[in-house]
Amino acid sequence: MTTHDLRKDAWRLLIHTMFAQQERFISLAADLKLNPGSLKLLSILDAAKPVPMRTLAEFLHCDASLITMLVDRLEQEGMVEREVLATDRRVKTIVLTRTGLKAQQRFRERLYEPPESFSSLTDTELNAISSALKKVSMDDEVIGKGIPPRRVTTSSKK
């Protein structure tokens, strides 16, 4: 197998593993009385950094009207508040509330609980997976850290 083939196989397996956990994400959203889109939005907010709604729409690659709907749902549950930007009152920002922060923390605790299938792995295997994923992971840039700057991507080497 070539290096490129190994990369493709590893990526395929990672995607398969993530998709297998999709029902878990949907269940977590339902437990918080949210739809999956609102939960995704909640998961990327940072309590210390209000973010303009337009920035959320750009980051999530969706229409502003969808962001409005998702924010409406979070606002109904008391998880976020809309505020106007002090320097430009035309711009509405989204602020995570205490309730939202607690919901975000509950979501993460449950999401990060490993699936039962991980119990079949040895410590050595778990360390190898963890080490490899740390090299390619972006979650520190996205999950609960606010909206990261756009990353310029280049074509990968084969």
Secondary structure, 3 states (H helix, E strand, C coil): CCHHHHHHHHHHHHHHHHHHCHHHHHHHHHHCCCCHHHHHHHHHCECCECEEHHHHHHHCCCCHHHHHHHHHHHHHCCCEEEEEECCEEEEEEEEECHHHHHHHHHHHHHHCCCCHHHHHCCHHHHHHHHHHHHHHCCHHHHCCCCCCCCCCCCCCCC
